Every structure is written in C-alpha cells, then in structure tokens.
Amino acid sequence: MAPHDERYARYARQTMLREIGDEGQRRLAQASVLVVGIGGLGSPAALYLTGAGVGRLGLADPDVVAESNLQRQTLYTEEQIGRPKVEAARERLAALSSQTRFDCYPEGITEANAREVVARYDLVVDCCDNFPTRYLLDEACAACGKPWVHGAIGAFQGQVSLFNGRTGRRYAELYPDREELCARPRSTAGVLGTVPGVIGTLEASEAIKWIVGFGEPLDGRVFTLDLKTLQSEIIDI
C-alpha cells in the first residue's frame, strides 16, 4: 500500500504488523463477509470487521432494535429503538467506513434464501441465537463450500469455532442431536453484557485471520471461555 493511498493512514497500525502488511490489507479489502445476527455478538463482530477494512459486509437479521438490547448490543442507540436492526446497523457502520459496501437482509437467513445468500460471500460469521439457524448455516456453507465462524454465549460463558474450513469439520459433528436441539422452545436467558462483546470480537479476529491467512484459526477446534473465572480451553472436534 503506497503512502499516497487514502487507506494508508487509516490502516497503518494494522499493516505494520508483519502478519498482515499491505498484502493482507488488500485481501481484507477484496473480501466479503456475511454476518448473521446483528445483536450482542454481531455488534462487535460487524464493528471490528468494518474497522479492519473488509470490503463488503452482509448484514442479516429480521429483528428490530429494542430497549432491552442496549445493555449488550453496543451498535445501537436509544434513538434507534423500533428500527430494523439491519438499517440501524448499516447507518452506524457506514459512518465508521465509507470504503465498505453493506448489503442488508431484513428477512434474515431462512430455508428459502440460505444457499443463495451464503454463496455471495467468502466467509460467514454466525452471530445468531438459535439452533435452527446454525444448522441451516452448516448445510448452506457445506453446499456452497464456504467456511464459517461460529459463536455462542450464555450467562458468563461463550465459545468460538470455525467450521467447513480446511479440516472439513461440521457443526453437526459437534452437535449431532439436531432434532432435539431444534425442538427446544426459544427462551430468554440472562447474560453479562461483556460476554457477547468478548466473544463477538473473537469471532471477528478469527474471520480476519482466515481472510489474511495467518496464525492458527479455530478450524475444527472449539475455544471456550468463562468470564466469571477467566478459565479457557481449546477442544479438538
């Protein structure tokens, strides 16, 4: 990246890292990432992917901003309550980077559109909060040959992994009891607001590592973290 390039100053602290450099920054600029779920996990994931210079970001979420979201979904403001999350998120993210293109999917990811939407992107970041969508992403990404970063949270704990990467590991291998899990009624559970912040940021980090090609991505492995005790573990699938 030449010093006269308008992106030079913006990404200077990132490109000075040997693992990224100018070539890594070009890869980020050329990359497209689909973020599924723009809530507690999706807020930091989308913010850091935009800040890192990802060229195109897909935002998929059928919900609207609610007051109860603001405790952990730091992408939004009180003035945006009642607005579709994809619109509110695009507004905030576009203010952060005019160099990023945003695609909005206010219908979310469904059985009808999953494969078509997933096929448009290089990588998917799962920030949703339900099993049916995760299994749907698992199938769509496998069918389209796309890797995807998974994140999940609860109370004080969270986990991150990467599926359908070079190892070919699938989400269904980690959770083979699909019928039972998908049949569970959706319920509201407590969560410390910082938990999705940490896990969503780790998801963005995994996505950046995969796009640029450095470090040791969680390909076929699961990272777990308990913020109450700060105990962590990496488990091979």
C-alpha positions as CSV (number, residue, x, y, z in Angstrom):
1,M,0.0,0.0,0.0
2,A,1.6,3.2,-1.1
3,P,1.9,6.2,1.3
4,H,-0.3,8.3,-1.0
5,D,-3.1,5.7,-0.9
6,E,-6.1,7.1,1.1
7,R,-6.2,3.9,3.1
8,Y,-2.6,4.1,4.1
9,A,-3.1,6.3,7.3
10,R,-6.4,4.5,8.2
11,Y,-4.9,1.1,8.4
12,A,-1.3,2.0,9.2
13,R,-1.3,0.4,12.7
14,Q,-2.6,-2.8,11.2
15,T,-0.4,-3.0,8.1
16,M,2.7,-2.5,10.2
17,L,2.1,-6.0,11.6
18,R,4.2,-8.5,9.7
19,E,1.4,-11.0,9.7
20,I,-0.9,-8.5,7.8
21,G,1.1,-5.9,5.8
22,D,-0.1,-4.4,2.6
23,E,-0.9,-7.7,1.0
24,G,-3.1,-8.7,4.0
25,Q,-4.9,-5.4,3.8
26,R,-5.6,-5.9,0.2
27,R,-7.1,-9.3,1.0
28,L,-9.4,-7.7,3.5
29,A,-10.4,-5.0,1.1
30,Q,-11.3,-7.7,-1.5
31,A,-13.1,-9.9,1.0
32,S,-16.8,-10.3,1.5
33,V,-18.3,-11.5,4.8
34,L,-21.8,-12.3,5.8
35,V,-22.8,-11.6,9.4
36,V,-25.8,-13.5,10.5
37,G,-27.4,-11.9,13.5
38,I,-26.7,-8.2,14.4
39,G,-27.3,-8.5,18.1
40,G,-24.9,-9.0,21.0
41,L,-22.4,-11.0,19.0
42,G,-23.0,-9.3,15.7
43,S,-22.5,-5.8,17.1
44,P,-18.7,-6.1,17.9
45,A,-18.1,-8.6,15.1
46,A,-19.5,-6.1,12.5
47,L,-17.8,-3.1,14.0
48,Y,-14.4,-4.7,14.0
49,L,-14.7,-6.3,10.6
50,T,-15.7,-2.9,9.2
51,G,-12.9,-1.2,11.1
52,A,-10.4,-3.7,9.8
53,G,-11.2,-2.8,6.2
54,V,-13.4,-5.7,4.9
55,G,-14.6,-4.6,1.6
56,R,-18.2,-5.9,1.6
57,L,-20.3,-6.8,4.6
58,G,-23.7,-8.6,4.5
59,L,-26.0,-7.9,7.5
60,A,-28.8,-10.4,8.1
61,D,-31.3,-10.0,10.9
62,P,-35.1,-9.9,10.9
63,D,-35.4,-8.1,14.3
64,V,-35.9,-4.5,15.3
65,V,-33.9,-2.6,18.0
66,A,-35.5,-3.0,21.4
67,E,-34.6,-1.1,24.6
68,S,-33.6,-4.4,26.3
69,N,-30.9,-4.8,23.5
70,L,-28.9,-1.8,24.6
71,Q,-27.4,-3.5,27.6
72,R,-25.1,-5.6,25.3
73,Q,-25.8,-4.6,21.7
74,T,-23.5,-1.6,21.6
75,L,-24.0,-1.0,17.9
76,Y,-27.3,0.8,18.6
77,T,-28.6,3.9,20.4
78,E,-31.8,4.9,22.2
79,E,-32.9,6.9,19.1
80,Q,-32.9,3.7,17.0
81,I,-35.3,1.8,19.2
82,G,-38.0,0.3,16.9
83,R,-36.0,0.5,13.7
84,P,-35.0,-2.7,11.8
85,K,-31.6,-3.8,13.1
86,V,-30.0,-4.1,9.6
87,E,-30.9,-0.5,8.8
88,A,-29.7,0.9,12.1
89,A,-26.5,-1.2,11.9
90,R,-25.8,-0.1,8.3
91,E,-26.2,3.6,9.4
92,R,-23.7,3.2,12.2
93,L,-21.2,1.1,10.3
94,A,-21.3,3.4,7.2
95,A,-20.4,6.3,9.5
96,L,-17.4,4.3,10.5
97,S,-16.2,3.4,7.0
98,S,-17.3,4.9,3.7
99,Q,-15.0,2.4,2.0
100,T,-17.1,-0.6,2.9
101,R,-20.2,-1.8,1.0
102,F,-23.1,-3.1,3.0
103,D,-25.8,-5.5,1.9
104,C,-28.9,-5.8,4.1
105,Y,-31.1,-8.8,4.6
106,P,-34.0,-7.7,6.8
107,E,-35.7,-11.1,6.3
108,G,-32.7,-12.8,8.0
109,I,-31.4,-16.2,6.8
110,T,-34.2,-18.6,6.0
111,E,-34.6,-22.0,4.3
112,A,-35.7,-20.2,1.2
113,N,-32.7,-17.9,0.9
114,A,-29.8,-19.5,2.8
115,R,-27.8,-21.0,0.0
116,E,-28.4,-18.1,-2.4
117,V,-27.2,-15.6,0.2
118,V,-24.3,-17.6,1.5
119,A,-23.0,-18.2,-2.0
120,R,-22.4,-14.5,-2.4
121,Y,-19.8,-14.3,0.3
122,D,-16.3,-15.6,1.0
123,L,-16.9,-16.2,4.7
124,V,-19.9,-16.4,7.1
125,V,-19.8,-15.2,10.7
126,D,-22.6,-16.8,12.8
127,C,-23.8,-14.4,15.5
128,C,-27.3,-15.8,15.8
129,D,-29.0,-17.1,18.9
130,N,-30.8,-20.2,17.9
131,F,-30.1,-23.8,16.8
132,P,-32.2,-23.9,13.6
133,T,-30.3,-21.1,12.0
134,R,-27.0,-22.6,12.9
135,Y,-27.9,-25.9,11.3
136,L,-29.2,-24.1,8.3
137,L,-25.8,-22.2,8.0
138,D,-24.0,-25.5,8.4
139,E,-25.8,-27.0,5.5
140,A,-25.6,-23.9,3.3
141,C,-21.9,-23.4,3.9
142,A,-21.2,-27.0,3.2
143,A,-23.2,-26.9,0.0
144,C,-21.5,-23.7,-1.2
145,G,-18.0,-24.6,0.0
146,K,-17.8,-21.6,2.4
147,P,-16.1,-21.6,5.8
148,W,-18.0,-20.1,8.7
149,V,-17.1,-18.8,12.2
150,H,-19.4,-19.8,14.9
151,G,-20.0,-18.1,18.2
152,A,-22.4,-18.8,21.1
153,I,-22.9,-17.3,24.6
154,G,-24.8,-17.8,27.8
155,A,-24.7,-16.2,31.2
156,F,-20.9,-15.8,31.8
157,Q,-19.6,-18.3,29.1
158,G,-19.0,-18.3,25.4
159,Q,-17.5,-20.3,22.7
160,V,-16.0,-19.8,19.2
161,S,-15.1,-22.2,16.4
162,L,-14.6,-22.3,12.7
163,F,-16.4,-24.9,10.5
164,N,-16.1,-26.1,7.0
165,G,-12.6,-25.0,6.8
166,R,-9.6,-27.0,5.6
167,T,-10.4,-29.7,8.1
168,G,-13.9,-30.1,6.8
169,R,-15.3,-30.3,10.3
170,R,-19.1,-29.5,10.5
171,Y,-21.3,-28.0,13.2
172,A,-23.4,-31.2,13.0
173,E,-20.4,-33.2,14.2
174,L,-20.1,-31.1,17.4
175,Y,-23.9,-31.2,17.9
176,P,-25.3,-34.3,16.2
177,D,-28.6,-34.2,18.1
178,R,-30.2,-31.7,15.7
179,E,-33.9,-32.8,16.1
180,E,-33.8,-32.5,19.9
181,L,-32.0,-29.2,19.9
182,C,-34.2,-27.5,17.3
183,A,-37.3,-28.7,19.1
184,R,-36.4,-26.8,22.2
185,P,-38.6,-23.7,22.7
186,R,-36.8,-20.4,22.4
187,S,-36.3,-18.7,25.8
188,T,-34.8,-15.6,27.2
189,A,-31.8,-16.2,29.4
190,G,-29.6,-13.8,31.4
191,V,-26.2,-12.8,30.1
192,L,-23.5,-10.5,31.3
193,G,-23.2,-7.7,28.7
194,T,-19.5,-8.0,28.2
195,V,-19.7,-11.7,27.3
196,P,-21.1,-11.1,23.7
197,G,-18.6,-8.3,23.4
198,V,-15.7,-10.6,24.0
199,I,-16.9,-13.5,22.0
200,G,-18.1,-11.3,19.1
201,T,-14.7,-9.7,19.0
202,L,-13.0,-13.1,18.9
203,E,-15.3,-14.1,16.0
204,A,-14.1,-11.0,14.1
205,S,-10.5,-11.9,14.9
206,E,-11.0,-15.4,13.6
207,A,-12.5,-14.1,10.4
208,I,-9.6,-11.7,9.9
209,K,-7.1,-14.5,10.5
210,W,-8.8,-16.7,8.0
211,I,-9.1,-14.0,5.3
212,V,-5.5,-12.8,5.6
213,G,-4.0,-16.2,6.2
214,F,-2.0,-16.0,9.5
215,G,-2.0,-17.5,12.9
216,E,-3.9,-20.6,14.0
217,P,-7.6,-20.4,13.2
218,L,-10.0,-22.4,15.3
219,D,-10.5,-24.7,12.3
220,G,-12.1,-27.9,13.7
221,R,-11.5,-26.7,17.3
222,V,-13.7,-25.1,19.9
223,F,-12.4,-22.3,22.2
224,T,-14.4,-21.9,25.4
225,L,-14.2,-19.0,27.9
226,D,-15.8,-18.4,31.3
227,L,-15.7,-14.7,32.1
228,K,-16.6,-15.3,35.7
229,T,-13.4,-17.4,36.3
230,L,-11.4,-16.5,33.2
231,Q,-10.9,-20.2,32.6
232,S,-10.5,-21.1,28.9
233,E,-10.0,-24.2,26.9
234,I,-9.4,-25.3,23.3
235,I,-11.1,-28.6,22.4
236,D,-10.4,-30.6,19.2
237,I,-13.6,-31.7,17.5
